[in-house]
Amino acid sequence: MTRPILYSFRRCPYAMRARLALEAGAIEVELREIFLRDKAPELLAASKKATVPVMVLDDGTVLEESLDVMRWALDTSDAGEKLTPDQGNMRDAIALIEHMDADFKPHLDAYKYLYRSDQMGAFEAREKALPFLYELDDMLSGQSYLYGQKRSVADIGIAPFVRQFAHVDRDWFYAQDWENLKPWLKAFLASDAFKRIMKKYPKWVDGDKVTLFPPKVS
Ligand SMILES: N[C@@H](CCC(=O)N[C@@H](CS)C(=O)NCC(=O)O)C(=O)O
């Protein structure tokens, strides 16, 4: 059997959510680590869009959206069961991911990119991002995960972006009063799953020995 190929970039939050879904379902893929400033020609040939993650299936199907990789993992493994919310349903959880992608991510990007060059602009963007983080904080009130006491697709789909936001200015982030969001993020960062998907790989070039993902638990 040919394994799916995953073009990935370690620090990309979209690629992280895809790797987390694959990890949850113990789906073995061939990982090809991409450097965004020097993308492998094989990625460019597989996907005109050439964002990461991109997954190429056995039958040649190309999944070019992180959510599609997640959906595929949910449908083809027990990740579907493992990551089903214990409150609400899968549709709600996916809708929350889409809402954060559409409405929070632009402010996160502006905050992150302006931080070093235009602090006023960065602070404005940060201000606009706040309601979305308070929304998550409210959802986490009295429970460990966004949809109950069990990790769901929403947690792994959203936490990589909250991590990115927090890491722009950690001191500021951890000084805020979102008392549920902070422990949720810390638990995510400390989780075995997150550590496993953040293993470092050198840039892939054709001819390299195959890198299997998820890595073996050591
Ligand atoms: N909607 C896409 C977005 C993926 C995306 O934008 N990934 C970034 C890296 S985090 C990327 O590849 N950017 C292209 C580039 O920098 O050239 C998805 O969900 O997969």
The ligand as an SDF file (V2000), in Angstrom:
LIG
                    3D

 20 19  0  0  0  0  0  0  0  0999 V2000
   -6.5820   27.6970    4.0150 N   0  0  0  0  0  0  0  0  0  0  0  0
   -5.3200   27.0130    4.0310 C   0  0  0  0  0  0  0  0  0  0  0  0
   -4.2310   27.9630    4.5360 C   0  0  0  0  0  0  0  0  0  0  0  0
   -2.8630   27.3460    4.6120 C   0  0  0  0  0  0  0  0  0  0  0  0
   -1.7710   28.4060    4.7190 C   0  0  0  0  0  0  0  0  0  0  0  0
   -2.0060   29.5890    4.4670 O   0  0  0  0  0  0  0  0  0  0  0  0
   -0.5510   27.9840    5.0940 N   0  0  0  0  0  0  0  0  0  0  0  0
    0.5360   28.9350    5.0820 C   0  0  0  0  0  0  0  0  0  0  0  0
    1.6220   28.6020    6.0680 C   0  0  0  0  0  0  0  0  0  0  0  0
    1.0530   28.6820    7.7380 S   0  0  0  0  0  0  0  0  0  0  0  0
    1.2050   28.8840    3.7220 C   0  0  0  0  0  0  0  0  0  0  0  0
    1.4610   27.8200    3.1950 O   0  0  0  0  0  0  0  0  0  0  0  0
    1.4520   30.0400    3.1290 N   0  0  0  0  0  0  0  0  0  0  0  0
    2.0360   30.1010    1.8110 C   0  0  0  0  0  0  0  0  0  0  0  0
    3.3210   30.7890    1.7600 C   0  0  0  0  0  0  0  0  0  0  0  0
    3.7590   31.3510    2.7830 O   0  0  0  0  0  0  0  0  0  0  0  0
    3.9150   30.7790    0.7000 O   0  0  0  0  0  0  0  0  0  0  0  0
   -5.4310   25.7510    4.8900 C   0  0  0  0  0  0  0  0  0  0  0  0
   -6.3090   25.7220    5.7630 O   0  0  0  0  0  0  0  0  0  0  0  0
   -4.7020   24.7770    4.6500 O   0  0  0  0  0  0  0  0  0  0  0  0
  1  2  1  0
  2  3  1  0
  2 18  1  0
  3  4  1  0
  4  5  1  0
  5  6  2  0
  5  7  1  0
  7  8  1  0
  8  9  1  0
  8 11  1  0
  9 10  1  0
 11 12  2  0
 11 13  1  0
 13 14  1  0
 14 15  1  0
 15 16  2  0
 15 17  1  0
 18 19  2  0
 18 20  1  0
M  END
$$$$
